[in-house]
Amino acid sequence: MIELSILKLFIDDRDIFNKYIDGFKRVQLEPELRNILKLIEKYYCDFDDRSNIEKDNLISMYEVEYPVHKDKALYQDIIQQIFKLEPDAEVITKLMRQVIAKDYANQMANCLLPILSGQEDPNDFERIREYLQAYDDFSDKEEDESPFYEPDIEDILQSQSGDGLEYGLDCLKKGLGPLCGGTLGHIFARPETGKTSFCHSEVSNLVKCIGDEDSILWINNEEAGDAVLMRWWAVVTCMSEEEIRKNPEKARHLFKQNGGHRMKFIDEATVTVSQIEAWCKEYKPRMVVIDQGDKVHYKGEQSAGNGADRLKAVYDKLREVVKRCNKEWKIDILTIGQADAAAEGKRRLFLSNLDSGKTGKAGAFDYIIGIGKGHDDHSSRYINFCKNKLKTYHASHMVSFDAEKGRYYD
């Protein structure tokens, strides 16, 4: 029985156990084998200095953990059978990977059966995404031969150069430099300040820097989709909405010419972290903009409530997404959020002006930019570098805002 050989492999080598236990625990086992697996896991947990398990120690642990089992002789016999085995580690490891992969496939197939029979549960596809993510995590872990990241200096230099994206405003170029992948940024301001327009204005510069084979993904869970897209067309074409209505052909020409089609738009009222990662892996965008980040959900968030702990978890998970995806291709993520009521009428914003989760969620970001606006300001906005791990640069800059066309200028 392959399961007995796998258990013996776990008993013989703690490193193999640590590497595969998360995947193997999901596999359907006979109750007796499931209990023995629990014994192995508990032994390694209790004795973290042991690299393997002796037979007498495992039997002793069984007697302590299950003193009133009716089938004590059966368990002792199974343990004796396991210790008689001398599995080939390479062969059994390969077979174990197949067993784990088949189990993931079986669980996903079980989710598909109700859909195929017309009894679709709204959560079926979400469960499938979770199984795929769990298998991806297992595969990533399984493929890592070494826990150390040891690139050559040429690889490091290359990762910090090449096709880095630069924002359009001079103050952002100076303050952040090129985005070379793996960053998580945040833009925040009071309502009606021009947060979405600011990101549209900067992204309109970024789409000119990428080819048609690349894209920037905009995920909208805030305003009506058509209203957001109308502002995007205005920014890309440098035309007002009225001008676009009067001359749509000109607008189409300028939109295509200026790369507006390279921004892919997803409009969903409810968005989860797992959905965002699935879209990233499917479309492989060079950048993702999430409007708004605070409204993103994740599985199990109910236990965190609706406050700062939930927001910290959201942004920590988005940090994990950008880190995982950036191993496969260059990607940066930018989220949009609100400033608190104390920021109303202020030209200079600070981290303390973030709306909710001021400390917790701020920790996940590489840079945070606040957009300030005074009570009497109409076309002036103030760009504040509230957090900046990309460069040791913290300053405030006044820029101009053309609200009609949604564009920011130095």
C-alpha positions as CSV (number, residue, x, y, z in Angstrom):
1,M,0.0,0.0,0.0
2,I,1.5,3.3,-1.1
3,E,0.2,5.1,1.9
4,L,2.2,2.9,4.3
5,S,5.4,3.7,2.3
6,I,4.7,7.4,2.4
7,L,4.2,7.3,6.2
8,K,7.5,5.4,6.5
9,L,9.2,8.1,4.4
10,F,7.8,10.7,6.8
11,I,9.0,8.7,9.8
12,D,12.5,8.4,8.3
13,D,13.0,12.0,7.2
14,R,11.6,15.1,8.9
15,D,12.6,17.3,6.0
16,I,10.4,15.3,3.6
17,F,7.6,15.4,6.1
18,N,7.8,19.2,6.4
19,K,7.9,19.6,2.7
20,Y,4.8,17.4,1.8
21,I,2.6,17.3,4.9
22,D,0.4,20.2,3.9
23,G,-0.5,18.5,0.6
24,F,-0.7,15.0,2.0
25,K,-3.0,15.9,4.9
26,R,-5.7,16.6,2.3
27,V,-5.6,13.1,0.9
28,Q,-8.4,10.7,1.9
29,L,-6.9,8.0,4.2
30,E,-8.3,5.1,6.1
31,P,-9.1,6.2,9.7
32,E,-6.2,4.2,11.2
33,L,-3.7,5.7,8.8
34,R,-5.1,9.1,9.4
35,N,-4.5,8.7,13.2
36,I,-1.0,7.4,12.6
37,L,-0.3,10.5,10.4
38,K,-1.5,12.7,13.3
39,L,0.9,10.9,15.7
40,I,3.8,11.6,13.3
41,E,2.8,15.3,13.1
42,K,2.4,15.6,16.8
43,Y,5.8,13.9,17.5
44,Y,7.7,16.3,15.2
45,C,5.8,19.2,16.8
46,D,6.6,18.1,20.3
47,F,10.2,17.1,19.6
48,D,11.5,19.7,17.2
49,D,15.1,18.5,17.6
50,R,14.4,15.1,16.1
51,S,15.1,14.3,12.5
52,N,13.3,11.0,12.5
53,I,11.1,8.7,14.6
54,E,12.1,5.4,16.3
55,K,9.5,2.6,16.4
56,D,9.4,2.4,20.1
57,N,8.8,6.1,20.4
58,L,5.9,6.1,18.0
59,I,4.3,3.1,19.8
60,S,4.7,4.9,23.1
61,M,3.1,8.0,21.7
62,Y,0.2,6.0,20.4
63,E,-0.4,4.5,23.8
64,V,-0.3,7.9,25.4
65,E,-2.6,9.6,22.8
66,Y,-5.1,6.7,22.4
67,P,-5.1,4.8,25.7
68,V,-8.6,3.4,25.4
69,H,-8.6,2.3,21.7
70,K,-10.5,-1.0,21.3
71,D,-8.2,-1.8,18.3
72,K,-4.9,-1.4,20.0
73,A,-3.5,-4.6,18.5
74,L,-4.5,-3.5,15.0
75,Y,-2.7,-0.2,15.4
76,Q,0.4,-1.9,16.8
77,D,0.3,-4.3,13.8
78,I,0.1,-1.4,11.3
79,I,3.0,0.4,13.0
80,Q,5.0,-2.9,12.8
81,Q,4.2,-3.2,9.1
82,I,5.3,0.4,8.4
83,F,8.7,-0.1,10.1
84,K,9.4,-3.2,8.1
85,L,9.3,-1.1,4.9
86,E,12.4,0.3,3.3
87,P,11.0,2.6,0.7
88,D,13.0,4.1,-2.2
89,A,12.7,7.9,-1.3
90,E,12.9,9.0,-4.9
91,V,10.3,6.6,-6.1
92,I,7.9,7.1,-3.2
93,T,8.2,10.9,-3.3
94,K,7.3,10.8,-7.0
95,L,4.3,8.6,-6.3
96,M,3.3,10.8,-3.4
97,R,3.2,13.9,-5.6
98,Q,0.9,12.0,-8.0
99,V,-1.4,11.0,-5.1
100,I,-1.6,14.6,-3.9
101,A,-2.2,16.0,-7.4
102,K,-5.0,13.4,-8.0
103,D,-6.6,14.3,-4.7
104,Y,-6.7,18.0,-5.6
105,A,-8.1,17.1,-9.0
106,N,-10.8,14.9,-7.4
107,Q,-11.9,17.7,-5.0
108,M,-12.2,20.1,-7.9
109,A,-14.1,17.5,-10.0
110,N,-16.6,17.2,-7.0
111,C,-17.2,20.9,-7.2
112,L,-17.9,20.7,-10.9
113,L,-20.4,17.9,-10.7
114,P,-23.3,20.0,-9.3
115,I,-22.6,22.6,-12.0
116,L,-22.8,20.0,-14.7
117,S,-26.0,18.7,-13.3
118,G,-27.6,22.2,-13.2
119,Q,-27.4,22.5,-9.4
120,E,-24.9,25.3,-9.3
121,D,-23.9,26.7,-5.9
122,P,-22.5,30.3,-6.1
123,N,-19.6,29.2,-4.0
124,D,-18.6,26.3,-6.3
125,F,-16.3,28.3,-8.5
126,E,-14.8,30.1,-5.5
127,R,-14.0,26.7,-3.9
128,I,-12.4,25.6,-7.2
129,R,-10.2,28.8,-7.2
130,E,-9.2,28.0,-3.6
131,Y,-8.2,24.4,-4.6
132,L,-6.2,25.8,-7.5
133,Q,-4.5,28.3,-5.3
134,A,-3.7,25.6,-2.6
135,Y,-2.3,23.3,-5.3
136,D,-0.2,26.2,-6.7
137,D,1.1,26.9,-3.2
138,F,2.0,23.2,-2.8
139,S,3.6,23.1,-6.2
140,D,5.7,26.2,-5.5
141,K,6.9,24.7,-2.2
142,E,7.5,21.3,-3.8
143,E,9.7,22.8,-6.5
144,D,11.8,24.9,-4.2
145,E,15.0,22.9,-3.8
146,S,16.6,25.5,-1.5
147,P,15.0,28.0,0.8
148,F,17.8,30.5,-0.1
149,Y,17.4,33.2,-2.7
150,E,20.9,33.5,-4.3
151,P,20.8,35.4,-7.6
152,D,23.9,36.6,-9.3
153,I,24.7,40.3,-9.0
154,E,23.9,40.6,-12.8
155,D,20.4,39.2,-12.1
156,I,19.9,41.7,-9.3
157,L,21.0,44.6,-11.5
158,Q,18.7,43.4,-14.3
159,S,15.7,43.2,-11.9
160,Q,16.3,46.8,-10.9
161,S,16.5,48.1,-14.5
162,G,15.1,47.2,-17.9
163,D,11.5,47.8,-18.5
164,G,10.7,49.6,-15.2
165,L,7.6,51.7,-15.5
166,E,7.8,55.5,-14.7
167,Y,4.9,57.6,-13.7
168,G,4.3,60.8,-15.7
169,L,4.6,63.6,-13.1
170,D,8.1,64.8,-12.5
171,C,7.6,64.6,-8.8
172,L,6.7,60.9,-9.0
173,K,9.7,60.2,-11.2
174,K,12.0,61.9,-8.8
175,G,10.3,60.5,-5.7
176,L,9.8,56.9,-6.8
177,G,11.9,56.2,-9.8
178,P,11.0,53.4,-12.2
179,L,8.8,50.5,-10.9
180,C,10.7,47.4,-11.7
181,G,8.1,44.8,-10.4
182,G,7.0,43.5,-7.0
183,T,5.8,46.8,-5.5
184,L,2.5,47.5,-3.7
185,G,1.5,51.2,-3.7
186,H,-1.4,53.2,-2.3
187,I,-3.0,56.5,-3.3
188,F,-5.5,58.1,-0.9
189,A,-7.5,61.4,-0.7
190,R,-10.8,62.8,0.4
191,P,-13.9,62.2,-1.8
192,E,-14.1,64.6,-4.9
193,T,-10.4,65.3,-4.8
194,G,-9.6,63.4,-7.9
195,K,-8.1,60.1,-6.8
196,T,-9.4,58.0,-9.7
197,S,-8.5,60.8,-12.2
198,F,-5.0,61.0,-10.7
199,C,-4.5,57.2,-11.4
200,H,-6.1,57.5,-14.8
201,S,-3.7,60.4,-15.6
202,E,-0.6,58.4,-14.6
203,V,-1.7,55.1,-16.1
204,S,-2.3,57.0,-19.4
205,N,1.4,57.6,-19.4
206,L,2.2,54.1,-18.5
207,V,0.2,52.5,-21.3
208,K,2.5,54.3,-23.8
209,C,5.5,52.5,-22.3
210,I,4.2,49.0,-22.9
211,G,3.4,47.1,-26.1
212,D,0.2,45.6,-27.2
213,E,1.4,42.2,-25.8
214,D,1.3,43.8,-22.3
215,S,-1.6,45.3,-20.4
216,I,-2.5,47.2,-17.3
217,L,-5.5,45.8,-15.4
218,W,-7.9,48.2,-13.7
219,I,-10.3,46.5,-11.2
220,N,-13.2,48.7,-10.3
221,N,-15.4,47.8,-7.3
222,E,-16.4,51.4,-6.5
223,E,-18.2,53.6,-9.0
224,A,-20.4,52.8,-12.0
225,G,-18.2,51.2,-14.7
226,D,-19.4,53.4,-17.6
227,A,-18.6,56.6,-15.6
228,V,-15.1,55.4,-14.8
229,L,-14.5,54.4,-18.4
230,M,-15.8,57.8,-19.7
231,R,-13.2,59.5,-17.6
232,W,-10.5,57.1,-18.9
233,W,-11.4,58.0,-22.5
234,A,-11.2,61.7,-21.6
235,V,-7.8,61.3,-20.0
236,V,-6.3,59.2,-22.9
237,T,-7.7,61.4,-25.7
238,C,-7.3,64.8,-23.9
239,M,-10.9,65.5,-24.8
240,S,-13.8,66.6,-22.6
241,E,-16.9,64.4,-22.5
242,E,-18.7,67.0,-24.6
243,E,-15.9,66.9,-27.2
244,I,-16.0,63.1,-27.3
245,R,-19.8,63.1,-27.9
246,K,-19.4,65.6,-30.8
247,N,-16.5,63.8,-32.4
248,P,-16.4,60.1,-31.4
249,E,-14.4,59.1,-34.5
250,K,-11.6,61.4,-33.4
251,A,-11.8,60.0,-29.9
252,R,-11.5,56.4,-31.2
253,H,-8.4,57.4,-33.2
254,L,-6.7,59.1,-30.3
255,F,-7.7,56.4,-27.9
256,K,-6.0,53.7,-30.0
257,Q,-3.0,55.9,-30.9
258,N,-2.3,56.7,-27.3
259,G,-2.6,53.1,-26.1
260,G,-5.9,53.4,-24.3
261,H,-6.8,49.8,-25.3
262,R,-3.9,48.5,-23.3
263,M,-5.8,49.2,-20.1
264,K,-8.1,46.2,-19.5
265,F,-11.1,47.0,-17.3
266,I,-12.9,44.7,-14.8
267,D,-16.1,46.0,-13.3
268,E,-17.3,44.0,-10.3
269,A,-19.3,45.1,-7.2
270,T,-17.6,42.5,-5.0
271,V,-14.0,41.4,-5.5
272,T,-11.9,38.9,-3.5
273,V,-8.1,38.6,-3.1
274,S,-8.3,35.1,-4.7
275,Q,-10.2,36.5,-7.7
276,I,-7.5,39.2,-8.2
277,E,-4.7,36.6,-8.1
278,A,-6.6,34.4,-10.6
279,W,-7.0,37.4,-13.0
280,C,-3.4,38.3,-12.6
281,K,-2.3,34.8,-13.4
282,E,-4.7,34.5,-16.4
283,Y,-3.9,37.9,-18.0
284,K,-0.4,38.5,-16.6
285,P,-0.7,42.4,-16.6
286,R,2.3,44.6,-16.1
287,M,0.4,46.6,-13.5
288,V,-2.9,46.3,-11.6
289,V,-4.9,49.2,-10.2
290,I,-7.6,48.4,-7.6
291,D,-10.2,51.0,-7.0
292,Q,-10.8,50.6,-4.1
293,G,-8.5,48.5,-2.0
294,D,-10.4,48.8,1.3
295,K,-13.4,47.1,-0.3
296,V,-11.6,43.9,-1.3
297,H,-12.7,40.8,0.5
298,Y,-11.0,37.6,1.4
299,K,-12.0,34.1,2.7
300,G,-12.4,34.0,6.5
301,E,-12.5,37.8,6.9
302,Q,-15.6,37.5,9.2
303,S,-13.3,36.4,12.1
304,A,-11.3,39.7,11.7
305,G,-14.5,41.9,11.9
306,N,-14.8,45.1,9.9
307,G,-12.1,47.2,11.4
308,A,-8.3,47.6,11.2
309,D,-7.5,43.9,11.5
310,R,-9.5,43.1,8.4
311,L,-7.8,45.9,6.4
312,K,-4.4,44.8,7.6
313,A,-5.1,41.3,6.4
314,V,-6.4,42.5,3.0
315,Y,-3.3,44.4,2.2
316,D,-1.0,41.7,3.6
317,K,-2.7,39.3,1.3
318,L,-2.3,41.6,-1.7
319,R,1.4,41.9,-0.8
320,E,1.6,38.1,-1.0
321,V,-0.2,38.2,-4.4
322,V,2.3,40.7,-5.9
323,K,5.2,38.8,-4.4
324,R,4.0,35.4,-5.8
325,C,3.1,36.8,-9.2
326,N,6.4,38.8,-9.5
327,K,8.3,35.5,-9.4
328,E,6.8,34.7,-12.9
329,W,6.7,38.1,-14.5
330,K,7.2,41.7,-13.6
331,I,4.0,43.1,-12.0
332,D,3.3,46.1,-9.7
333,I,0.0,46.7,-7.8
334,L,-1.5,50.1,-7.0
335,T,-4.5,50.5,-4.7
336,I,-6.8,53.5,-4.2
337,G,-8.4,54.5,-0.9
338,Q,-9.9,57.2,1.2
339,A,-8.5,59.8,3.6
340,D,-10.2,60.3,6.9
341,A,-12.5,63.3,7.8
342,A,-9.6,65.1,9.4
343,A,-8.0,65.4,6.0
344,E,-10.8,67.6,4.7
345,G,-9.4,70.9,3.4
346,K,-5.8,69.9,4.2
347,R,-3.1,70.4,1.6
348,R,-0.6,68.2,3.3
349,L,-1.6,64.6,4.3
350,F,0.2,62.2,6.5
351,L,-0.2,58.5,7.3
352,S,-2.4,59.5,10.2
353,N,-4.9,60.7,7.6
354,L,-5.5,57.2,6.2
355,D,-9.1,56.2,6.6
356,S,-9.2,53.2,9.1
357,G,-6.3,50.9,9.8
358,K,-3.8,53.7,9.8
359,T,-0.9,51.7,11.1
360,G,-1.8,48.1,10.3
361,K,-2.6,48.5,6.6
362,A,0.2,51.0,6.0
363,G,2.8,48.4,6.8
364,A,2.2,46.4,3.7
365,F,3.0,49.2,1.2
366,D,6.2,50.2,-0.5
367,Y,4.9,53.7,-1.0
368,I,1.9,55.7,0.0
369,I,0.9,59.0,-1.6
370,G,-1.7,61.3,-0.3
371,I,-3.4,63.9,-2.5
372,G,-4.3,67.1,-0.6
373,K,-6.7,69.9,-1.5
374,G,-7.4,73.2,0.3
375,H,-10.9,74.5,0.8
376,D,-10.3,77.2,-1.9
377,D,-8.3,75.1,-4.3
378,H,-9.9,74.4,-7.6
379,S,-7.2,73.4,-10.0
380,S,-4.4,72.8,-7.5
381,R,-3.6,69.6,-5.8
382,Y,-0.7,68.6,-3.4
383,I,1.2,65.4,-3.8
384,N,2.5,64.1,-0.5
385,F,4.9,61.2,-0.1
386,C,3.7,59.8,3.2
387,K,5.7,56.5,3.0
388,N,8.5,55.7,0.6
389,K,10.6,52.5,0.8
390,L,11.7,52.8,-2.8
391,K,13.7,56.0,-2.2
392,T,14.5,58.0,0.9
393,Y,12.4,60.8,-0.4
394,H,9.5,62.5,1.5
395,A,8.2,65.8,0.2
396,S,5.1,67.7,-0.9
397,H,4.6,69.0,-4.4
398,M,1.9,71.3,-5.9
399,V,0.5,70.1,-9.3
400,S,-2.3,71.3,-11.5
401,F,-5.5,69.3,-12.1
402,D,-7.7,69.7,-15.2
403,A,-11.0,68.2,-13.8
404,E,-12.8,68.4,-17.2
405,K,-10.2,66.1,-18.9
406,G,-9.1,64.3,-15.8
407,R,-5.4,65.1,-16.2
408,Y,-2.7,66.1,-13.8
409,Y,0.2,68.3,-14.8
410,D,3.5,69.5,-13.2
